[in-house]
């Protein structure tokens, strides 16, 4: 027997929060979100949005306030909005936009695209450099690398991280990662894997970690003259390696 989603949500909503039964779905500040299982919206206050038990992918908007957001194990789009947000993508290939202010973002599992940006709004443009279009639930969302001193954790998988402006700290984690700094002094750690690290403008510190890394526009730290920390790393032996690796794509 197939149970309609509206009926299922109504049934789950009557389960007491102190019940031993597990709530399946997204909760907003401890209360199950009924209705559309795909769109999850916060409030103008500091919210806790938890989709860790949901069997669906979601478009999650935190809006204002210092939000704590946990995605599902599927391909979510998460926009923190304004406020100092903490976001966990969990599994799936997530697209995460921290929004304005100082955010901490954990990509967790999956090949994630992570921005410390200034928010997301519906758009139909094409992506390049600091503006990137990507598709979520049939619509395009335009993001820009934004303000705030962000800390971004890429997690496992081949992550593409555009830190945006601000003095950011980025950890690529495992996988062959692409890390892009912005217009301020960033610290970029590639971690294991063959990473491409572009510090961007200003004076940046890059640590490639293990693997065969390419370091661009960086002040070099770590093992070896090029800051790679092991492996056959590209770049100059001077204090800065400046240029672009031919044919290497920007974050999608």
ZADOBA-166681 format. One record per residue: residue in three letters; x negated, y, z negated of N, C-alpha, C, CB in turn. Coordinates in pm, whole numbers, padded with zeros to 5 digits, always signed. Last residue first. Glycine has a CB too. Layout:
BEGIN
ALAXYZXYZXYZXYZ;...
This chain:
BEGIN
UNK-03276+02439+01038-03165+02443+01133-03055+02538+01089-03107+02305+01153;UNK-03585+02608+00994-03476+02533+00932-03351+02548+01018-03449+02583+00785;UNK-03766+02607+01309-03726+02667+01183-03621+02577+01119-03671+02812+01205;UNK-03985+02359+01459-03858+02431+01445-03845+02500+01311-03742+02336+01464;UNK-04290+02388+01627-04226+02346+01502-04098+02426+01481-04322+02365+01382;UNK-04417+02476+01855-04307+02384+01870-04240+02342+01742-04352+02266+01940;UNK-04722+02535+01697-04647+02540+01822-04538+02434+01823-04741+02520+01941;UNK-04726+02684+01391-04750+02558+01458-04661+02552+01581-04723+02438+01364;UNK-04851+03012+01366-04736+02924+01373-04776+02794+01441-04618+02991+01447;UNK-05057+03196+01132-05015+03154+01264-04894+03066+01255-05127+03082+01336;UNK-05323+03180+00905-05216+03261+00962-05184+03210+01101-05255+03410+00966;UNK-05440+03112+00600-05428+03050+00731-05305+03109+00797-05419+02892+00722;UNK-05670+03270+00379-05538+03267+00443-05545+03187+00572-05488+03411+00471;UNK-05928+03225+00292-05824+03248+00192-05684+03248+00251-05848+03378+00123;UNK-06043+02958+00518-06053+03086+00450-05941+03103+00350-06052+03199+00549;UNK-06004+02739+00666-06079+02719+00543-06099+02849+00467-06211+02657+00572;UNK-05668+02707+00806-05805+02756+00805-05872+02723+00673-05809+02906+00831;UNK-05481+02408+00900-05496+02541+00841-05641+02581+00840-05439+02546+00700;UNK-05366+02076+00810-05397+02181+00905-05407+02315+00838-05294+02186+01015;UNK-05501+01795+00633-05414+01912+00639-05462+02012+00742-05404+01977+00502;UNK-05502+01486+00563-05561+01564+00671-05472+01683+00699-05581+01477+00800;UNK-05520+01429+00203-05466+01412+00337-05535+01503+00436-05316+01439+00339;UNK-05508+01659-00071-05521+01523-00019-05458+01510+00117-05458+01423-00115;UNK-05445+01922-00119-05435+01828-00229-05447+01684-00184-05307+01848-00300;UNK-05447+02147+00046-05359+02036+00077-05342+01939-00037-05411+01963+00195;UNK-05603+02372+00037-05494+02361-00059-05404+02243-00035-05413+02484-00055;UNK-05821+02379+00198-05696+02427+00256-05578+02411+00161-05668+02354+00384;UNK-06033+02270+00063-06040+02411+00100-05907+02466+00147-06143+02431+00208;UNK-05919+02054-00208-05962+02082-00072-05958+02230-00041-05877+02007+00027;UNK-05636+02080-00423-05752+02007-00380-05788+02036-00236-05729+01861-00398;UNK-05520+02424-00484-05511+02279-00490-05637+02214-00437-05391+02230-00412;UNK-05430+02697-00262-05462+02643-00392-05456+02491-00384-05365+02696-00500;UNK-05445+02979-00055-05458+02835-00066-05503+02792-00204-05555+02784+00038;UNK-05196+03188+00063-05313+03182-00023-05325+03036-00066-05302+03280-00148;UNK-05068+03147+00398-05070+03113+00257-05202+03153+00192-05046+02964+00238;UNK-04977+03103+00671-04962+03232+00601-04962+03214+00451-04833+03301+00644;UNK-04916+02756+00657-04915+02877+00739-04897+02999+00648-04802+02870+00846;UNK-05018+02425+00665-04997+02541+00579-05015+02668+00661-05094+02539+00458;UNK-04924+02099+00703-04958+02219+00779-04920+02339+00694-04885+02223+00917;UNK-05048+01780+00581-04965+01900+00573-05015+02010+00665-04960+01950+00430;UNK-05032+01463+00527-05095+01549+00626-05008+01673+00645-05115+01474+00762;UNK-05037+01370+00171-04988+01370+00309-05065+01464+00397-04843+01405+00313;UNK-04986+01543-00145-05029+01432-00063-04972+01440+00077-04990+01302-00127;UNK-05000+01907-00150-04979+01776-00212-05031+01666-00124-04831+01754-00243;UNK-05006+02181-00075-04949+02081+00014-04915+01951-00055-05043+02054+00125;UNK-04926+02474-00211-04993+02350-00248-04929+02238-00166-04983+02321-00402;UNK-04961+02823-00176-04907+02699-00122-04992+02580-00168-04901+02704+00032;UNK-04867+03147-00249-04950+03035-00293-04885+02906-00249-04969+03038-00447;UNK-04870+03455-00061-04805+03335-00112-04908+03232-00156-04712+03275-00005;UNK-04816+03783-00002-04919+03692-00050-04853+03574-00118-05016+03764-00146;UNK-04618+03860+00297-04668+03888+00162-04767+03780+00123-04552+03896+00060;UNK-04407+03643+00495-04480+03767+00471-04520+03777+00325-04396+03888+00513;UNK-04451+03283+00488-04384+03405+00529-04471+03526+00503-04250+03420+00456;UNK-04553+03031+00433-04532+03124+00323-04454+03248+00360-04663+03165+00268;UNK-04460+02731+00538-04480+02865+00593-04448+02965+00483-04389+02889+00720;UNK-04545+02404+00561-04522+02510+00463-04559+02644+00525-04603+02484+00333;UNK-04458+02084+00622-04486+02209+00694-04447+02323+00601-04408+02217+00832;UNK-04586+01765+00509-04505+01886+00494-04553+01999+00583-04506+01931+00349;UNK-04567+01447+00475-04631+01537+00572-04547+01664+00581-04646+01469+00713;UNK-04577+01340+00125-04522+01348+00260-04597+01448+00344-04376+01385+00255;UNK-04545+01488-00205-04581+01379-00113-04515+01397+00023-04542+01244-00173;UNK-04554+01856-00218-04536+01723-00275-04579+01615-00178-04391+01702-00315;UNK-04550+02136-00165-04497+02041-00069-04465+01906-00130-04595+02023+00042;UNK-04465+02426-00325-04528+02297-00348-04467+02194-00253-04510+02252-00496;UNK-04511+02767-00322-04449+02656-00248-04530+02529-00270-04440+02690-00097;UNK-04431+03075-00439-04514+02960-00471-04444+02837-00414-04538+02946-00626;UNK-04432+03406-00290-04369+03278-00323-04475+03176-00363-04287+03226-00205;UNK-04382+03735-00280-04486+03640-00318-04422+03511-00370-04580+03700-00426;UNK-04153+03810-00007-04219+03838-00133-04320+03727-00164-04116+03851-00246;UNK-04006+03738+00213-04077+03865+00219-04145+03903+00089-03983+03973+00259;UNK-04035+03385+00205-03970+03504+00258-04061+03625+00254-03843+03533+00183;UNK-04108+03042+00299-04098+03153+00206-04032+03272+00272-04236+03192+00153;UNK-04001+02724+00376-04020+02858+00430-04003+02961+00319-03922+02885+00545;UNK-04082+02392+00431-04061+02494+00328-04094+02630+00386-04147+02465+00202;UNK-03991+02082+00526-04020+02213+00582-03983+02317+00477-03943+02237+00717;UNK-04120+01754+00437-04038+01873+00414-04085+01993+00495-04038+01908+00267;UNK-04095+01437+00426-04165+01530+00515-04084+01659+00521-04183+01469+00659;UNK-04083+01314+00080-04037+01332+00217-04121+01431+00294-03893+01377+00218;UNK-04040+01451-00254-04080+01347-00158-04026+01380-00019-04030+01209-00204;UNK-04068+01809-00310-04042+01672-00352-04091+01572-00248-03893+01651-00377;UNK-04088+02087-00277-04033+02006-00170-03995+01866-00213-04131+01998-00058;UNK-04013+02349-00475-04072+02216-00484-04009+02129-00375-04052+02154-00626;UNK-04068+02692-00499-04002+02585-00423-04082+02456-00438-03988+02623-00272;UNK-03996+02999-00631-04076+02879-00654-04001+02763-00592-04103+02856-00808;UNK-03999+03341-00512-03938+03210-00529-04042+03104-00560-03860+03171-00405;UNK-03915+03649-00526-04036+03575-00562-03992+03435-00606-04117+03648-00675;UNK-03720+03750-00237-03739+03727-00380-03867+03649-00402-03619+03652-00440;UNK-03551+03597+00046-03636+03697-00017-03637+03675-00168-03589+03839+00018;UNK-03554+03240+00126-03501+03375+00131-03598+03473+00068-03366+03383+00061;UNK-03630+02975+00142-03617+03035+00009-03552+03171+00012-03753+03045-00055;UNK-03517+02715+00309-03544+02856+00338-03521+02932+00207-03451+02911+00454;UNK-03602+02388+00351-03569+02486+00249-03614+02624+00295-03634+02450+00114;UNK-03525+02072+00433-03558+02199+00499-03509+02309+00406-03492+02210+00642;UNK-03645+01743+00350-03568+01863+00321-03618+01982+00402-03575+01895+00173;UNK-03617+01427+00373-03686+01527+00453-03608+01658+00445-03701+01481+00602;UNK-03608+01275+00039-03561+01301+00175-03642+01409+00242-03415+01338+00174;UNK-03564+01395-00300-03605+01296-00202-03550+01332-00065-03558+01155-00243;UNK-03605+01750-00385-03567+01611-00412-03620+01517-00306-03416+01599-00421;UNK-03634+02031-00383-03587+01961-00265-03542+01819-00291-03692+01960-00163;UNK-03547+02289-00590-03603+02155-00591-03546+02076-00474-03574+02083-00726;UNK-03615+02624-00646-03545+02529-00560-03620+02396-00561-03533+02584-00414;UNK-03554+02920-00802-03629+02797-00817-03552+02688-00744-03653+02760-00968;UNK-03561+03266-00700-03498+03134-00707-03600+03025-00734-03423+03105-00578;UNK-03495+03571-00759-03615+03489-00778-03568+03347-00805-03706+03543-00896;UNK-03308+03755-00514-03315+03672-00634-03442+03590-00637-03195+03581-00643;UNK-03159+03762-00182-03232+03817-00294-03229+03722-00412-03175+03952-00334;UNK-03172+03531+00103-03128+03645+00024-03215+03679-00094-02993+03620-00025;UNK-03111+03426+00428-03203+03418+00316-03188+03544+00234-03348+03399+00365;UNK-02770+03390+00511-02894+03466+00526-02981+03442+00403-02865+03617+00545;UNK-02530+03196+00693-02601+03229+00571-02725+03309+00605-02638+03102+00491;UNK-02217+03122+00819-02338+03198+00843-02403+03231+00710-02309+03327+00923;UNK-02055+02835+00919-02078+02926+00809-02214+02991+00830-02071+02852+00672;UNK-01798+02706+01125-01937+02748+01110-01946+02845+00993-01990+02813+01239;UNK-01586+02417+01075-01608+02560+01084-01757+02590+01071-01528+02635+00975;UNK-01561+02145+01034-01509+02201+01158-01528+02349+01173-01367+02171+01168;UNK-01693+02095+00789-01547+02078+00800-01489+02149+00920-01479+02129+00674;UNK-01959+02287+00885-01902+02214+00771-01752+02212+00787-01944+02279+00634;UNK-02249+02362+01067-02108+02325+01071-02070+02249+00945-02077+02240+01196;UNK-02445+02661+01054-02432+02517+01048-02285+02484+01029-02518+02457+00934;UNK-02670+02914+01139-02533+02864+01148-02536+02713+01134-02467+02906+01282;UNK-02869+03151+00982-02858+03013+01025-02713+02972+01028-02937+02921+00932;UNK-03106+03401+00976-02964+03370+00978-02945+03235+01045-02881+03481+01051;UNK-03378+03424+00984-03314+03441+00855-03163+03425+00861-03347+03573+00800;UNK-03428+03219+01260-03498+03294+01157-03416+03303+01028-03530+03434+01206;UNK-03097+03142+01377-03239+03162+01401-03297+03242+01287-03263+03232+01537;UNK-02789+03014+01506-02885+03029+01398-03027+03055+01448-02884+02907+01313;UNK-02498+03195+01624-02599+03092+01640-02710+03119+01540-02654+03088+01786;UNK-02168+03254+01477-02293+03291+01541-02385+03172+01559-02363+03397+01462;UNK-01927+03254+01357-01941+03167+01473-02072+03193+01546-01823+03186+01569;UNK-01815+03231+01013-01880+03299+01125-01890+03202+01241-02021+03353+01085;UNK-01721+03276+00674-01693+03217+00805-01754+03299+00918-01544+03204+00826;UNK-02005+03314+00456-01873+03358+00501-01847+03297+00637-01862+03514+00505;UNK-02209+03291+00167-02165+03236+00295-02027+03289+00329-02165+03083+00293;UNK-02501+03435+00004-02362+03395+00015-02327+03347+00154-02272+03509-00022;UNK-02766+03491+00020-02678+03596-00032-02532+03560-00013-02709+03728+00034;UNK-02980+03205-00065-02930+03318+00012-02836+03410-00059-02865+03269+00130;UNK-03169+02999-00070-03149+03083-00187-03082+03211-00147-03281+03112-00257;UNK-03063+02698+00085-03093+02841+00099-03075+02909-00036-03002+02906+00206;UNK-03127+02384+00222-03105+02462+00100-03150+02605+00122-03179+02399-00019;UNK-03028+02084+00345-03067+02218+00389-03027+02315+00278-02999+02257+00527;UNK-03139+01746+00280-03060+01865+00250-03117+01990+00315-03052+01885+00100;UNK-03103+01428+00301-03180+01528+00375-03102+01659+00372-03207+01482+00523;UNK-03075+01256-00021-03029+01302+00110-03123+01403+00172-02892+01361+00099;UNK-03065+01346-00376-03081+01255-00263-03030+01314-00133-03012+01126-00291;UNK-03149+01680-00481-03125+01540-00516-03141+01453-00392-02983+01521-00577;UNK-03173+01957-00473-03117+01889-00357-03075+01746-00389-03216+01888-00244;UNK-03102+02191-00707-03159+02057-00695-03093+01988-00575-03139+01975-00826;UNK-03164+02525-00780-03095+02432-00690-03172+02301-00683-03079+02494-00549;UNK-03097+02808-00958-03177+02686-00962-03101+02579-00886-03207+02642-01110;UNK-03101+03164-00889-03038+03033-00890-03141+02922-00904-02958+03012-00763;UNK-03036+03486-00943-03144+03390-00967-03085+03251-00989-03230+03432-01088;UNK-02852+03656-00674-02907+03643-00810-02998+03522-00820-02794+03633-00913;UNK-02625+03518-00425-02706+03624-00484-02748+03587-00627-02627+03756-00485;UNK-02649+03174-00305-02585+03304-00321-02679+03402-00389-02457+03291-00401;UNK-02732+02914-00246-02724+02956-00384-02648+03085-00405-02859+02970-00440;UNK-02604+02684-00039-02638+02826-00040-02620+02877-00182-02550+02908+00062;UNK-02659+02375+00107-02641+02446-00019-02691+02589-00006-02714+02374-00134;UNK-02553+02092+00257-02592+02229+00290-02557+02314+00168-02519+02282+00421;UNK-02660+01747+00223-02586+01865+00180-02641+01994+00240-02586+01875+00029;UNK-02623+01441+00285-02700+01547+00350-02625+01678+00328-02721+01518+00504;UNK-02603+01240-00019-02552+01298+00104-02643+01406+00158-02414+01354+00083;UNK-02604+01293-00382-02632+01222-00258-02570+01291-00138-02581+01081-00266;UNK-02656+01617-00537-02639+01472-00546-02668+01407-00411-02497+01436-00594;UNK-02691+01893-00565-02626+01841-00445-02585+01695-00456-02716+01857-00328;UNK-02641+02109-00823-02693+01975-00794-02618+01920-00673-02679+01880-00918;UNK-02710+02436-00927-02639+02351-00831-02714+02220-00813-02622+02424-00695;UNK-02653+02712-01123-02728+02586-01118-02647+02489-01033-02755+02529-01262;UNK-02664+03070-01074-02600+02940-01064-02701+02826-01073-02522+02930-00933;UNK-02601+03369-01166-02718+03282-01180-02668+03137-01188-02803+03320-01306;UNK-02400+03545-00918-02426+03487-01050-02549+03399-01047-02306+03407-01097;UNK-02208+03481-00620-02289+03566-00706-02300+03505-00845-02230+03708-00714;UNK-02219+03151-00466-02167+03285-00483-02259+03368-00571-02026+03281-00544;UNK-02283+02886-00405-02275+02927-00544-02206+03060-00564-02411+02932-00603;UNK-02152+02661-00190-02191+02802-00197-02172+02849-00341-02106+02889-00098;UNK-02200+02359-00030-02185+02421-00161-02237+02565-00154-02261+02341-00271;UNK-02080+02093+00151-02124+02232+00165-02096+02299+00031-02050+02306+00284;UNK-02183+01745+00141-02110+01861+00092-02167+01992+00145-02111+01862-00060;UNK-02165+01439+00226-02227+01556+00288-02148+01682+00251-02234+01540+00442;UNK-02159+01260-00094-02136+01271+00049-02191+01405+00098-01985+01258+00083;UNK-02142+01239-00364-02246+01160-00300-02232+01161-00148-02243+01017-00351;UNK-02073+01585-00459-02041+01442-00450-02160+01367-00389-01912+01418-00367;UNK-02224+01836-00679-02157+01786-00560-02125+01638-00569-02242+01812-00440;UNK-02183+02047-00947-02235+01915-00909-02155+01866-00789-02226+01813-01029;UNK-02260+02360-01082-02188+02287-00978-02259+02155-00949-02176+02372-00848;UNK-02207+02622-01286-02278+02493-01286-02199+02401-01194-02292+02433-01432;UNK-02234+02981-01249-02165+02853-01232-02261+02735-01243-02094+02849-01097;UNK-02183+03275-01361-02297+03183-01366-02243+03040-01367-02387+03210-01493;UNK-01975+03469-01133-02006+03402-01258-02126+03310-01246-01888+03324-01306;UNK-01784+03425-00825-01858+03501-00925-01885+03417-01050-01780+03628-00963;UNK-01802+03123-00628-01765+03264-00640-01845+03330-00753-01612+03278-00666;UNK-01835+02854-00561-01836+02893-00701-01784+03033-00726-01973+02882-00755;UNK-01695+02631-00344-01728+02773-00359-01721+02811-00506-01630+02861-00274;UNK-01741+02351-00145-01730+02398-00283-01778+02543-00290-01812+02309-00379;UNK-01612+02113+00049-01659+02251+00062-01634+02315-00074-01585+02329+00180;UNK-01702+01763+00022-01627+01882-00018-01694+02009+00032-01613+01887-00170;UNK-01634+01414+00071-01721+01529+00087-01637+01653+00063-01790+01531+00229;UNK-01504+01176-00177-01495+01258-00057-01613+01354-00048-01363+01337-00056;UNK-01471+01051-00421-01499+00966-00306-01497+01042-00173-01399+00854-00300;UNK-01624+01195-00713-01531+01207-00600-01569+01111-00487-01528+01351-00549;UNK-01783+01217-00931-01707+01092-00917-01615+01092-00796-01626+01066-01041;UNK-01894+01472-00911-01984+01357-00909-01910+01224-00894-02066+01354-01034;UNK-01800+01727-00907-01745+01635-00807-01823+01504-00802-01745+01701-00669;UNK-01742+01983-01117-01806+01851-01117-01733+01759-01019-01807+01790-01259;UNK-01803+02302-01215-01736+02225-01110-01811+02093-01095-01732+02304-00974;UNK-01761+02539-01444-01826+02410-01432-01744+02329-01332-01837+02336-01571;UNK-01801+02898-01412-01728+02773-01397-01820+02652-01405-01653+02771-01266;UNK-01759+03218-01521-01858+03111-01516-01786+02977-01519-01959+03122-01634;UNK-01505+03377-01312-01581+03357-01435-01685+03248-01415-01486+03319-01552;UNK-01352+03377-01091-01443+03491-01105-01527+03482-01232-01364+03620-01105;UNK-01361+03027-00995-01293+03150-01034-01395+03263-01041-01220+03133-01171;UNK-01392+02788-00723-01405+02832-00860-01327+02960-00885-01550+02852-00895;UNK-01249+02545-00511-01280+02685-00535-01287+02714-00684-01177+02775-00468;UNK-01274+02304-00270-01281+02323-00414-01328+02466-00439-01377+02218-00482;UNK-01134+02117-00017-01169+02253-00056-01161+02268-00207-01077+02356+00013;UNK-01057+01842-00016-01178+01886+00052-01226+02023+00005-01155+01890+00200;UNK-00818+01768-00125-00939+01710-00184-01067+01764-00124-00935+01561-00169;UNK-00555+01974-00206-00653+01949-00100-00781+01892-00159-00683+02079-00021;UNK-00423+01865-00520-00403+01921-00387-00512+01880-00291-00397+02071-00395;UNK-00605+01931-00831-00508+01862-00747-00505+01921-00607-00368+01868-00810;UNK-00884+01881-01023-00833+01972-00921-00735+01896-00832-00950+02032-00836;UNK-00882+01818-01372-00882+01764-01237-00820+01863-01139-00808+01631-01232;UNK-01075+02014-01589-00940+01980-01544-00946+01932-01400-00844+02103-01558;UNK-01329+02106-01657-01275+01992-01728-01137+01947-01685-01272+02021-01869;UNK-01378+02313-01474-01376+02341-01618-01302+02232-01695-01311+02477-01644;UNK-01252+02115-01241-01287+02256-01259-01268+02288-01405-01200+02349-01167;UNK-01346+01807-01091-01288+01879-01203-01339+02023-01202-01321+01810-01337;UNK-01268+01581-00829-01341+01698-00876-01268+01761-00995-01357+01802-00762;UNK-01244+01220-00876-01216+01345-00808-01300+01457-00864-01068+01380-00819;UNK-01132+01019-01119-01188+01012-00985-01147+01138-00910-01141+00884-00910;UNK-01204+00965-01453-01134+01052-01359-01206+01048-01225-01127+01198-01414;UNK-01192+00656-01617-01273+00752-01544-01187+00833-01449-01385+00681-01468;UNK-01045+00603-01937-01037+00586-01792-01119+00694-01722-00890+00589-01745;UNK-01042+00682-02196-01159+00606-02154-01158+00580-02004-01166+00474-02229;UNK-00935+01024-02247-00908+00884-02215-01037+00815-02174-00803+00873-02104;UNK-00949+01288-02287-01021+01206-02383-00997+01057-02360-00981+01243-02524;UNK-00787+01394-02093-00930+01411-02075-01011+01327-02172-00967+01556-02090;UNK-00520+01180-01980-00580+01268-02081-00731+01275-02065-00545+01219-02222;UNK-00384+01191-01662-00472+01113-01748-00534+01207-01851-00582+01041-01665;UNK-00246+01345-01489-00182+01321-01617-00267+01235-01709-00047+01256-01597;UNK-00391+01355-01255-00388+01476-01336-00326+01451-01473-00313+01585-01265;UNK-00345+01120-01122-00470+01133-01195-00466+01251-01290-00585+01148-01099;UNK-00093+01182-01006-00107+01073-01102-00232+01089-01187-00109+00939-01030;UNK-00160+01390-00833-00064+01414-00941-00073+01306-01048+00079+01421-00884;UNK-00333+01255-00660-00384+01364-00743-00291+01393-00859-00403+01490-00659;UNK-00151+01075-00544-00265+01025-00620-00320+01132-00712-00374+00975-00527;UNK+00019+01251-00411+00072+01166-00518-00040+01113-00606+00151+01050-00459;UNK-00161+01359-00229-00092+01447-00323-00038+01367-00440+00023+01522-00253;UNK-00245+01134-00079-00340+01204-00165-00270+01291-00267-00433+01288-00081;UNK-00029+00841-00082-00064+00976-00033-00154+01048-00132+00064+01059-00008;UNK-00141+00511-00080-00086+00615-00166-00125+00752-00111-00135+00599-00312;UNK-00059+00219+00086-00135+00343+00096-00066+00452+00015-00150+00386+00244;UNK-00085-00120+00000+00000+00000+00000-00088+00124+00000+00096+00001-00123;
